[in-house]
Amino acid sequence: MDEVKQLVSDIKNGQLKPIYFLMGEEPYYIDKISDFIENTVLAEEEKGFNQMVLYGRDVTIDDIVGQAKRYPMMAERQVVIVKEAQDLSRYIEKLVSYASNPQPTTVLVVNYKYKKIDKRKGLYKAIKKVGVVYESKKLYENQVADWIRRVLAPKKYTISPKAAQMLVEFLGTDLSKINNELEKLQIILDKDTQITPEDIEKNIGISKDYNNFELRKAIGERNVVKAHQIVNYFAENPKDNPMVMTVSLLFSYFSQLLNYHGLSDKSPRNVASALRVNPYFVKDYDVAARNFPMRKVSAVIALLREFDVKSKGVGANSVPQGDLLKELLFRILN
């Protein structure tokens, strides 16, 4: 995120490079940087003749180079943006000849999503000498809640730890999807307010009481009644609560719990750092560790591996997923 801010700041200050190669698994920042260049580098009256948007599936490398070598008309520079450039992955190295001697009056932006070029090859080295190669890496699940808070802060919103966790568990690590939901909430809610689980439930449709976060907490507390209520809700709403996702999140939770047992320093700060969780949730792991000794945690992890296979139809084709989930819960708690 800091690298993106620096990139945007440089562009705002007129420190433009002839090539911006934007690549990587996370498309959110690729789109943000590309859109910023598209919207701000040229004045509106200059865009008609001097801004071109191409799509990888529709052009060749020669087409891109031909467009990039043009001179601007009645403007200092032109902007050429190649979207979905990953469709040209088989031929992308051919861009090396242009990258070695780019047109100084052209800003070429290449959006190369979900992939990255080989840093050992000529194209990467040529672009690095004259331009920018930005790699947009996928965030780990434990990093997304912090990203949500950082995105909201400049817009004068805060979010409770539970609300952020609900978004992560429901939407995963797809930053574009999460950002879309955050923008909806910002339209509805006043600034200088905290986004709560109730706001998430009311406006996005994620239940604040019946979700994987609450299930993990109930299991950790050995709250049998609440855990069964949540699993029964999941069984009745399987499309919104796929068992594969629940098993995966429980596996992650118990793996963290296993790590917790292995820590010699169980201070809140060290636990939060070691498990990569918000300090707000450390107390939940303290409680769960008392209820699940290390030997039991190891047994649960083995059990989750077994049910992960079953949830994918191996050895349990005719068993409804809701019934499998109920059996899994029973065996975890007994």
Backbone hydrogen bonds in HBPLUS format (Angstrom, degrees):
<---DONOR---> <-ACCEPTOR-->    atom                        ^
c    i                          cat <-CA-CA->   ^        H-A-AA   ^      H-
h    n   atom  resd res      DA  || num        DHA   H-A  angle D-A-AA Bond
n    s   type  num  typ     dist DA aas  dist angle  dist       angle   num
A0005-LYS N   A0001-MET O   3.02 MM   4  6.33 157.9  2.07 147.2 152.8     1
A0006-GLN N   A0002-ASP O   3.03 MM   4  6.28 154.6  2.09 145.7 151.9     2
A0007-LEU N   A0003-GLU O   2.98 MM   4  6.21 156.6  2.03 145.4 152.0     3
A0008-VAL N   A0004-VAL O   2.90 MM   4  6.17 167.5  1.92 158.7 161.0     4
A0009-SER N   A0005-LYS O   2.89 MM   4  6.03 157.4  1.95 145.0 151.9     5
A0010-ASP N   A0006-GLN O   2.92 MM   4  6.13 159.8  1.96 150.8 155.4     6
A0011-ILE N   A0007-LEU O   3.05 MM   4  6.34 159.8  2.09 150.5 155.9     7
A0012-LYS N   A0008-VAL O   2.90 MM   4  6.14 160.2  1.94 151.8 157.4     8
A0013-ASN N   A0009-SER O   3.01 MM   4  6.24 146.2  2.13 144.1 153.1     9
A0015-GLN N   A0010-ASP O   2.81 MM   5  5.05 150.0  1.90 162.2 152.8    10
A0014-GLY N   A0011-ILE O   3.01 MM   3  5.10 159.5  2.05 108.6 112.1    11
A0108-LEU N   A0018-PRO O   2.84 MM  90  5.98 176.6  1.85 140.6 141.4    12
A0132-VAL N   A0019-ILE O   2.91 MM 113  6.26 159.6  1.95 152.7 159.2    13
A0020-TYR N   A0108-LEU O   2.74 MM  88  6.18 155.5  1.80 163.8 168.9    14
A0110-VAL N   A0020-TYR O   2.81 MM  90  6.18 167.2  1.83 163.4 166.7    15
A0021-PHE N   A0132-VAL O   2.78 MM 111  6.08 173.1  1.79 169.9 168.4    16
A0134-TYR N   A0021-PHE O   2.90 MM 113  6.25 157.7  1.95 152.8 160.2    17
A0022-LEU N   A0110-VAL O   2.84 MM  88  5.94 163.0  1.87 163.9 169.7    18
A0112-TYR N   A0022-LEU O   2.72 MM  90  5.82 172.2  1.72 169.9 170.7    19
A0023-MET N   A0134-TYR O   2.86 MM 111  6.18 172.2  1.86 172.6 175.3    20
A0136-SER N   A0023-MET O   2.67 MM 113  6.05 166.1  1.69 158.3 160.8    21
A0024-GLY N   A0115-LYS O   2.82 MM  91  5.08 134.0  2.03 163.2 162.3    22
A0114-TYR N   A0024-GLY O   2.59 MM  90  5.01 131.8  1.82 154.4 140.2    23
A0026-GLU N   A0136-SER O   3.09 MM 110  5.34 177.2  2.09 139.7 138.9    24
A0031-ASP N   A0027-PRO O   2.96 MM   4  6.16 165.6  1.98 162.8 164.8    25
A0032-LYS N   A0028-TYR O   3.02 MM   4  6.28 156.6  2.08 144.3 151.6    26
A0033-ILE N   A0029-TYR O   2.95 MM   4  6.01 170.3  1.96 149.0 150.6    27
A0034-SER N   A0030-ILE O   3.04 MM   4  6.09 166.3  2.06 148.3 152.7    28
A0035-ASP N   A0031-ASP O   2.80 MM   4  5.84 164.4  1.82 151.1 156.0    29
A0036-PHE N   A0032-LYS O   2.97 MM   4  6.07 151.4  2.05 140.7 148.8    30
A0037-ILE N   A0033-ILE O   3.03 MM   4  6.34 160.5  2.06 153.1 157.2    31
A0038-GLU N   A0034-SER O   2.91 MM   4  6.16 164.0  1.94 151.2 156.3    32
A0039-ASN N   A0035-ASP O   2.86 MM   4  5.99 147.6  1.97 146.6 154.7    33
A0040-THR N   A0036-PHE O   3.01 MM   4  5.96 136.4  2.20 145.4 155.0    34
A0041-VAL N   A0037-ILE O   3.21 MM   4  5.44 167.3  2.22 138.9 141.9    35
A0046-GLU N   A0043-ALA O   2.89 MM   3  5.27 147.8  1.99 111.3 121.7    36
A0047-LYS N   A0044-GLU O   3.27 MM   3  5.45 144.4  2.41 102.5 111.7    37
A0050-ASN N   A0046-GLU O   3.18 MM   4  5.98 142.8  2.33 147.3 157.9    38
A0051-GLN N   A0047-LYS O   3.02 MM   4  4.83 133.6  2.25 139.9 131.8    39
A0079-VAL N   A0050-ASN O   2.77 MM  29  6.22 157.3  1.82 164.0 171.6    40
A0052-MET N   A0079-VAL O   2.93 MM  27  6.39 159.5  1.97 160.4 167.0    41
A0081-ILE N   A0052-MET O   2.84 MM  29  6.24 169.2  1.85 166.5 170.0    42
A0054-LEU N   A0081-ILE O   2.73 MM  27  6.07 169.3  1.74 168.2 172.1    43
A0083-LYS N   A0054-LEU O   2.83 MM  29  6.14 164.4  1.86 160.2 154.7    44
A0058-ASP N   A0055-TYR O   2.83 MM   3  5.50 152.9  1.91 122.8 131.4    45
A0056-GLY N   A0083-LYS O   2.87 MM  27  6.18 160.3  1.91 167.4 174.0    46
A0064-ILE N   A0060-THR O   3.15 MM   4  6.53 156.7  2.21 148.1 153.5    47
A0065-VAL N   A0061-ILE O   2.91 MM   4  6.19 167.3  1.93 157.0 160.0    48
A0066-GLY N   A0062-ASP O   2.85 MM   4  5.95 161.1  1.89 148.1 153.8    49
A0067-GLN N   A0063-ASP O   3.01 MM   4  6.20 157.9  2.06 146.2 151.7    50
A0068-ALA N   A0064-ILE O   2.86 MM   4  6.09 158.9  1.90 151.1 157.8    51
A0069-LYS N   A0065-VAL O   2.95 MM   4  6.09 141.2  2.10 148.6 157.5    52
A0070-ARG N   A0067-GLN O   3.28 MM   3  5.55 158.3  2.33 105.7 112.2    53
A0078-GLN N   A0105-THR O   2.88 MM  27  6.43 148.4  1.98 156.0 166.5    54
A0107-VAL N   A0078-GLN O   2.83 MM  29  6.25 152.7  1.91 154.1 163.4    55
A0080-VAL N   A0107-VAL O   2.91 MM  27  6.18 164.7  1.93 149.9 153.9    56
A0109-VAL N   A0080-VAL O   2.78 MM  29  6.16 166.0  1.80 163.4 166.9    57
A0082-VAL N   A0109-VAL O   2.73 MM  27  6.07 168.8  1.74 172.4 176.3    58
A0111-ASN N   A0082-VAL O   2.86 MM  29  5.99 174.6  1.86 168.4 169.0    59
A0087-ASP N   A0084-GLU O   3.14 MM   3  6.08 171.1  2.15 123.8 126.6    60
A0085-ALA N   A0111-ASN O   2.81 MM  26  5.55 145.6  1.92 163.6 165.1    61
A0088-LEU N   A0085-ALA O   2.84 MM   3  5.49 163.5  1.86 120.1 125.5    62
A0089-SER N   A0086-GLN O   3.10 MM   3  5.02 151.6  2.18 114.7 112.3    63
A0091-TYR N   A0088-LEU O   2.87 MM   3  5.53 148.0  1.98 120.6 130.1    64
A0092-ILE N   A0088-LEU O   2.94 MM   4  5.71 116.4  2.36 150.4 165.1    65
A0094-LYS N   A0091-TYR O   2.89 MM   3  5.73 159.6  1.93 127.5 133.7    66
A0095-LEU N   A0092-ILE O   3.04 MM   3  5.74 165.4  2.07 118.8 123.3    67
A0096-VAL N   A0093-GLU O   3.04 MM   3  5.70 164.2  2.07 120.2 123.0    68
A0099-ALA N   A0095-LEU O   3.00 MM   4  6.25 167.2  2.02 156.6 160.8    69
A0100-SER N   A0096-VAL O   2.94 MM   4  6.03 138.1  2.12 144.1 153.5    70
A0101-ASN N   A0098-TYR O   2.94 MM   3  5.31 143.9  2.07 108.3 119.0    71
A0106-THR N   A0103-GLN O   3.10 MM   3  5.48 164.0  2.13 119.6 121.1    72
A0121-LYS N   A0118-ASP O   3.12 MM   3  5.63 163.7  2.15 114.8 119.9    73
A0125-LYS N   A0121-LYS O   3.43 MM   4  6.70 171.9  2.44 152.8 155.0    74
A0126-ALA N   A0122-GLY O   2.83 MM   4  5.94 156.3  1.88 154.5 161.3    75
A0127-ILE N   A0123-LEU O   2.96 MM   4  6.15 166.5  1.98 156.2 159.1    76
A0128-LYS N   A0124-TYR O   2.99 MM   4  6.14 162.6  2.02 153.2 158.3    77
A0130-VAL N   A0127-ILE O   3.08 MM   3  5.45 129.4  2.35 105.4 117.8    78
A0131-GLY N   A0127-ILE O   2.57 MM   4  5.16 158.8  1.61 165.5 168.6    79
A0143-GLN N   A0140-TYR O   2.87 MM   3  5.33 159.7  1.91 117.1 123.9    80
A0144-VAL N   A0141-GLU O   3.28 MM   3  5.51 152.1  2.36 106.6 114.0    81
A0147-TRP N   A0143-GLN O   3.12 MM   4  6.40 151.1  2.21 143.6 152.3    82
A0148-ILE N   A0144-VAL O   2.85 MM   4  6.19 153.7  1.92 155.0 161.8    83
A0149-ARG N   A0145-ALA O   3.16 MM   4  6.51 157.4  2.22 145.4 150.3    84
A0150-ARG N   A0146-ASP O   3.02 MM   4  6.29 154.9  2.08 148.9 155.8    85
A0151-VAL N   A0147-TRP O   2.92 MM   4  6.15 149.4  2.02 151.5 159.5    86
A0152-LEU N   A0148-ILE O   3.03 MM   4  6.22 155.6  2.09 149.1 155.5    87
A0153-ALA N   A0149-ARG O   3.00 MM   4  6.04 149.1  2.10 146.1 153.5    88
A0155-LYS N   A0152-LEU O   2.92 MM   3  5.31 135.2  2.12 111.4 124.9    89
A0157-TYR N   A0152-LEU O   3.26 MM   5  5.19 156.3  2.32 129.5 132.3    90
A0156-LYS N   A0153-ALA O   3.01 MM   3  5.18 161.6  2.04 114.2 116.7    91
A0192-ASP N   A0156-LYS O   2.62 MM  36  5.20 157.5  1.67 161.8 167.9    92
A0158-THR N   A0193-THR O   3.25 MM  35  6.44 163.8  2.27 144.1 145.5    93
A0195-ILE N   A0158-THR O   2.72 MM  37  6.11 165.0  1.74 140.5 141.8    94
A0160-SER N   A0195-ILE O   3.03 MM  35  6.27 166.0  2.05 170.9 166.8    95
A0164-ALA N   A0160-SER O   3.00 MM   4  6.30 162.3  2.04 161.5 166.3    96
A0165-GLN N   A0161-PRO O   2.97 MM   4  6.15 156.8  2.03 146.4 153.1    97
A0166-MET N   A0162-LYS O   2.88 MM   4  6.13 148.2  1.98 147.3 156.0    98
A0167-LEU N   A0163-ALA O   3.19 MM   4  6.51 154.9  2.26 146.1 151.2    99
A0168-VAL N   A0164-ALA O   3.08 MM   4  6.40 158.9  2.13 148.7 154.5   100
A0169-GLU N   A0165-GLN O   2.92 MM   4  6.11 164.5  1.95 152.6 156.5   101
A0170-PHE N   A0166-MET O   2.99 MM   4  6.06 147.5  2.10 143.5 152.2   102
A0171-LEU N   A0167-LEU O   2.82 MM   4  5.74 161.3  1.85 151.1 156.3   103
A0172-GLY N   A0168-VAL O   2.69 MM   4  4.90 131.7  1.92 133.9 141.2   104
A0178-ILE N   A0174-ASP O   3.11 MM   4  6.40 165.8  2.13 154.8 159.1   105
A0179-ASN N   A0175-LEU O   2.81 MM   4  5.89 162.2  1.85 147.4 152.8   106
A0180-ASN N   A0176-SER O   2.97 MM   4  6.17 152.6  2.05 144.3 151.5   107
A0181-GLU N   A0177-LYS O   3.16 MM   4  6.49 155.8  2.22 148.1 153.5   108
A0182-LEU N   A0178-ILE O   2.93 MM   4  6.22 155.6  1.99 151.5 159.2   109
A0183-GLU N   A0179-ASN O   2.87 MM   4  6.10 153.0  1.94 149.5 156.3   110
A0184-LYS N   A0180-ASN O   3.15 MM   4  6.45 147.5  2.26 140.6 148.7   111
A0185-LEU N   A0181-GLU O   3.07 MM   4  6.39 157.7  2.13 147.5 153.1   112
A0186-GLN N   A0182-LEU O   2.95 MM   4  6.24 147.2  2.06 145.3 154.6   113
A0187-ILE N   A0183-GLU O   3.19 MM   4  6.43 135.9  2.39 138.5 148.5   114
A0187-ILE N   A0184-LYS O   3.19 MM   3  5.29 133.3  2.42  97.0 109.2   115
A0188-ILE N   A0184-LYS O   3.28 MM   4  6.61 148.6  2.39 143.7 151.6   116
A0189-LEU N   A0185-LEU O   2.78 MM   4  5.86 165.5  1.81 159.5 163.4   117
A0199-ASP N   A0196-THR O   3.03 MM   3  5.14 122.1  2.38  99.3 113.5   118
A0200-ILE N   A0196-THR O   3.10 MM   4  6.50 155.1  2.17 150.4 157.3   119
A0201-GLU N   A0197-PRO O   2.90 MM   4  6.14 161.8  1.94 150.4 155.0   120
A0202-LYS N   A0198-GLU O   2.93 MM   4  6.02 166.8  1.95 148.5 152.3   121
A0203-ASN N   A0199-ASP O   2.99 MM   4  5.91 162.1  2.03 147.0 151.8   122
A0204-ILE N   A0200-ILE O   2.89 MM   4  5.25 147.7  1.99 137.4 144.5   123
A0205-GLY N   A0201-GLU O   3.22 MM   4  4.76 134.6  2.44 107.5 118.6   124
A0215-LEU N   A0211-ASN O   2.97 MM   4  6.26 148.8  2.07 148.2 158.2   125
A0216-ARG N   A0212-ASN O   2.96 MM   4  6.13 165.8  1.98 150.0 152.4   126
A0217-LYS N   A0213-PHE O   3.09 MM   4  6.34 159.2  2.14 145.6 151.6   127
A0218-ALA N   A0214-GLU O   2.88 MM   4  6.04 159.6  1.92 145.3 150.9   128
A0219-ILE N   A0215-LEU O   2.91 MM   4  6.15 160.8  1.95 154.2 159.2   129
A0220-GLY N   A0216-ARG O   2.87 MM   4  6.04 165.3  1.89 150.7 155.2   130
A0221-GLU N   A0217-LYS O   2.96 MM   4  6.17 145.4  2.08 145.5 154.5   131
A0223-ASN N   A0218-ALA O   2.79 MM   5  4.95 161.9  1.82 155.9 155.6   132
A0222-ARG N   A0219-ILE O   2.89 MM   3  4.76 149.3  1.99 101.3 111.4   133
A0227-ALA N   A0223-ASN O   2.99 MM   4  6.14 167.2  2.01 159.3 163.5   134
A0228-HIS N   A0224-VAL O   3.01 MM   4  6.14 160.9  2.04 150.1 154.7   135
A0229-GLN N   A0225-VAL O   3.01 MM   4  6.25 150.1  2.10 145.7 154.6   136
A0230-ILE N   A0226-LYS O   2.99 MM   4  6.29 159.3  2.04 154.6 159.0   137
A0231-VAL N   A0227-ALA O   3.02 MM   4  6.25 164.4  2.04 149.9 154.2   138
A0232-ASN N   A0228-HIS O   2.89 MM   4  5.97 156.4  1.95 146.3 152.7   139
A0233-TYR N   A0229-GLN O   3.03 MM   4  6.25 149.0  2.13 140.7 149.1   140
A0234-PHE N   A0230-ILE O   2.89 MM   4  6.25 154.4  1.96 149.3 156.7   141
A0235-ALA N   A0231-VAL O   2.89 MM   4  6.13 154.1  1.96 146.8 153.8   142
A0236-GLU N   A0232-ASN O   3.07 MM   4  6.31 141.0  2.23 139.6 149.2   143
A0236-GLU N   A0233-TYR O   3.18 MM   3  5.16 125.2  2.50  93.5 107.3   144
A0237-ASN N   A0233-TYR O   3.02 MM   4  6.22 125.0  2.34 139.3 154.1   145
A0237-ASN N   A0234-PHE O   3.10 MM   3  5.01 137.9  2.29  95.0 107.2   146
A0241-ASN N   A0237-ASN O   3.18 MM   4  6.28 127.2  2.48 141.9 156.3   147
A0245-MET N   A0242-PRO O   3.16 MM   3  5.56 124.7  2.48 105.6 117.6   148
A0246-THR N   A0242-PRO O   3.23 MM   4  6.63 160.6  2.27 149.3 154.6   149
A0247-VAL N   A0243-MET O   2.85 MM   4  6.06 170.9  1.86 164.5 165.3   150
A0248-SER N   A0244-VAL O   3.05 MM   4  6.14 156.6  2.11 140.7 147.6   151
A0249-LEU N   A0245-MET O   2.95 MM   4  6.20 160.9  1.99 153.6 158.0   152
A0250-LEU N   A0246-THR O   2.92 MM   4  6.12 155.7  1.98 150.1 157.2   153
A0251-PHE N   A0247-VAL O   2.87 MM   4  6.02 153.3  1.94 146.9 154.4   154
A0252-SER N   A0248-SER O   3.04 MM   4  6.33 156.3  2.10 145.1 151.0   155
A0253-TYR N   A0249-LEU O   2.97 MM   4  6.17 155.0  2.03 142.5 149.6   156
A0254-PHE N   A0250-LEU O   2.89 MM   4  6.14 168.2  1.90 157.1 158.6   157
A0255-SER N   A0251-PHE O   2.92 MM   4  6.02 145.1  2.05 143.6 153.7   158
A0256-GLN N   A0252-SER O   3.02 MM   4  6.25 152.1  2.10 143.6 150.7   159
A0257-LEU N   A0253-TYR O   2.96 MM   4  6.28 148.3  2.06 141.5 151.3   160
A0258-LEU N   A0254-PHE O   2.91 MM   4  6.11 145.0  2.03 138.3 146.8   161
A0259-ASN N   A0255-SER O   3.05 MM   4  6.39 154.4  2.12 143.6 150.1   162
A0260-TYR N   A0256-GLN O   2.82 MM   4  6.15 148.0  1.93 145.1 155.0   163
A0261-HIS N   A0257-LEU O   3.06 MM   4  6.39 155.8  2.12 146.7 150.9   164
A0262-GLY N   A0258-LEU O   3.31 MM   4  6.62 139.6  2.48 138.1 148.5   165
A0262-GLY N   A0259-ASN O   3.03 MM   3  5.10 126.9  2.32  96.0 110.5   166
A0263-LEU N   A0260-TYR O   3.07 MM   3  5.36 162.5  2.10 110.8 116.4   167
A0271-VAL N   A0267-SER O   2.91 MM   4  6.10 165.2  1.93 166.4 171.4   168
A0272-ALA N   A0268-PRO O   2.96 MM   4  6.05 166.8  1.98 149.0 152.9   169
A0273-SER N   A0269-ARG O   3.06 MM   4  6.24 155.0  2.12 143.9 150.7   170
A0274-ALA N   A0270-ASN O   2.81 MM   4  5.94 165.8  1.82 152.2 156.4   171
A0275-LEU N   A0271-VAL O   2.86 MM   4  5.87 166.6  1.88 155.8 159.3   172
A0276-ARG N   A0272-ALA O   2.92 MM   4  5.46 117.3  2.33 126.6 140.3   173
A0277-VAL N   A0272-ALA O   3.07 MM   5  4.98 150.4  2.16 133.3 142.1   174
A0281-PHE N   A0278-ASN O   2.87 MM   3  5.73 157.4  1.92 129.6 134.3   175
A0282-VAL N   A0279-PRO O   3.18 MM   3  5.27 162.1  2.21 107.0 112.6   176
A0284-ASP N   A0281-PHE O   3.01 MM   3  5.43 134.5  2.22 108.5 120.5   177
A0285-TYR N   A0282-VAL O   2.97 MM   3  5.32 126.8  2.26 106.0 119.4   178
A0286-ASP N   A0282-VAL O   3.07 MM   4  6.48 149.6  2.16 149.4 158.8   179
A0287-VAL N   A0283-LYS O   3.07 MM   4  6.34 159.8  2.12 148.2 151.9   180
A0288-ALA N   A0284-ASP O   2.99 MM   4  6.18 165.1  2.02 144.1 148.6   181
A0289-ALA N   A0285-TYR O   2.88 MM   4  5.91 154.9  1.94 145.0 151.2   182
A0290-ARG N   A0286-ASP O   3.36 MM   4  6.62 145.1  2.49 139.0 146.8   183
A0290-ARG N   A0287-VAL O   3.14 MM   3  5.39 127.2  2.43 100.5 113.5   184
A0291-ASN N   A0287-VAL O   3.18 MM   4  6.54 146.2  2.30 144.4 154.1   185
A0291-ASN N   A0288-ALA O   3.08 MM   3  5.02 119.1  2.47  92.2 107.6   186
A0292-PHE N   A0288-ALA O   2.77 MM   4  5.89 133.7  1.98 148.3 161.6   187
A0296-LYS N   A0293-PRO O   3.03 MM   3  5.37 116.2  2.45 105.8 120.9   188
A0297-VAL N   A0293-PRO O   2.92 MM   4  6.23 158.7  1.97 158.4 165.5   189
A0298-SER N   A0294-MET O   2.98 MM   4  6.26 160.4  2.02 153.4 157.5   190
A0299-ALA N   A0295-ARG O   3.09 MM   4  6.38 152.3  2.17 141.8 149.4   191
A0300-VAL N   A0296-LYS O   2.88 MM   4  6.18 152.4  1.95 150.4 158.0   192
A0301-ILE N   A0297-VAL O   2.97 MM   4  6.26 157.0  2.02 152.5 158.3   193
A0302-ALA N   A0298-SER O   3.13 MM   4  6.42 157.2  2.18 145.9 151.3   194
A0303-LEU N   A0299-ALA O   2.98 MM   4  6.20 149.6  2.07 142.1 151.2   195
A0304-LEU N   A0300-VAL O   2.80 MM   4  6.09 152.4  1.87 152.4 159.7   196
A0305-ARG N   A0301-ILE O   3.07 MM   4  6.36 149.4  2.17 144.4 152.0   197
A0306-GLU N   A0302-ALA O   3.15 MM   4  6.43 153.6  2.22 142.5 149.4   198
A0307-PHE N   A0303-LEU O   2.98 MM   4  6.32 159.1  2.02 151.4 156.6   199
A0308-ASP N   A0304-LEU O   2.81 MM   4  5.89 135.5  2.01 141.1 153.0   200
A0309-VAL N   A0305-ARG O   3.34 MM   4  6.59 156.2  2.40 144.5 148.0   201
A0310-LYS N   A0306-GLU O   3.20 MM   4  6.54 157.6  2.26 140.9 147.4   202
A0311-SER N   A0307-PHE O   2.80 MM   4  5.86 153.7  1.87 141.5 148.3   203
A0312-LYS N   A0309-VAL O   3.14 MM   3  5.33 143.7  2.28 100.6 111.1   204
A0314-VAL N   A0309-VAL O   3.23 MM   5  5.66 157.6  2.28 149.0 142.9   205
A0313-GLY N   A0310-LYS O   2.88 MM   3  5.15 158.3  1.93 116.0 117.4   206
A0319-VAL N   A0316-ALA O   3.29 MM   3  5.44 158.4  2.34 106.1 112.5   207
A0323-ASP N   A0320-PRO O   3.03 MM   3  5.37 122.4  2.38 104.4 118.0   208
A0324-LEU N   A0320-PRO O   3.07 MM   4  6.46 155.0  2.14 150.9 158.7   209
A0325-LEU N   A0321-GLN O   2.90 MM   4  6.13 156.2  1.96 150.3 156.4   210
A0326-LYS N   A0322-GLY O   3.05 MM   4  6.31 153.5  2.12 143.1 149.8   211
A0327-GLU N   A0323-ASP O   2.97 MM   4  6.21 155.9  2.03 146.9 153.4   212
A0328-LEU N   A0324-LEU O   2.87 MM   4  6.12 157.6  1.92 148.7 155.2   213
A0329-LEU N   A0325-LEU O   2.95 MM   4  6.20 164.0  1.98 150.5 154.0   214
A0330-PHE N   A0326-LYS O   3.02 MM   4  6.22 161.5  2.05 146.5 151.5   215
A0331-ARG N   A0327-GLU O   3.01 MM   4  6.27 158.8  2.06 151.8 156.9   216
A0332-ILE N   A0328-LEU O   2.94 MM   4  6.19 145.5  2.06 149.7 159.9   217
A0333-LEU N   A0329-LEU O   3.03 MM   4  6.22 160.3  2.07 154.0 158.3   218
